């Protein structure tokens, strides 16, 4: 039997700080039929991260070699570093008889959808861009330049909402998780989905926030 036809592939994306990693981890903890795909990255590990758990941390030279030998299903530059999903990682999850769960950006989403047209894509929205900036600040894992890069990239990520089959508003974690689990299981959601107007509002807020340096510093 073709494993690609037996399993569901779920892609989850969001701007940095909108909560996709937290939601993905909760899904795999509560729904063991899903397995989080572990990406390779050239960024250094943050405090508390372990190689092979959050990411496979590799050098630029190793990443270049993986590109040259066609190891990746998808890869892209993101926030001044590079991230990629290996084909072997997907095969590993299929062999476990589980559904791959991808925590990637819009570039990775496009590549995975091209390879697996039946994959389901989900985009997580923050309640506001000011709240997104606050969450990024609260993590205390980024330099000022990295913070500004991630916040600046958020608008571009929002502009690619059209790649996604579903939008989820992460205004309350439990409600956002309930939405994600319902989508993952093919069940009805208990509340209305965000609309294009919600996305447009966030894009406008992001542009204003970038122009307002004082607000950005205080976020």
Secondary structure, 3 states (H helix, E strand, C coil): CCHHHHCCCEEEEECCCCCHHHHHHHHHHHCCCEEECCCEECCCCCCCCCECCCEEECCHHHHHHHHHCCCEEEEEEECCEEEEEEHHHHHHHHHCCCEEEEECCHHHHHHHHHHCCCCEEEEEEECCHHHHHHHHHHHCCCCHHHHHHHHHHHHHHHHCHHHCCEEEEECCHHHHHHHHHHHHHCCCCCCCCCCHHHHHHHHHHHHHHHHCHHHHHHC
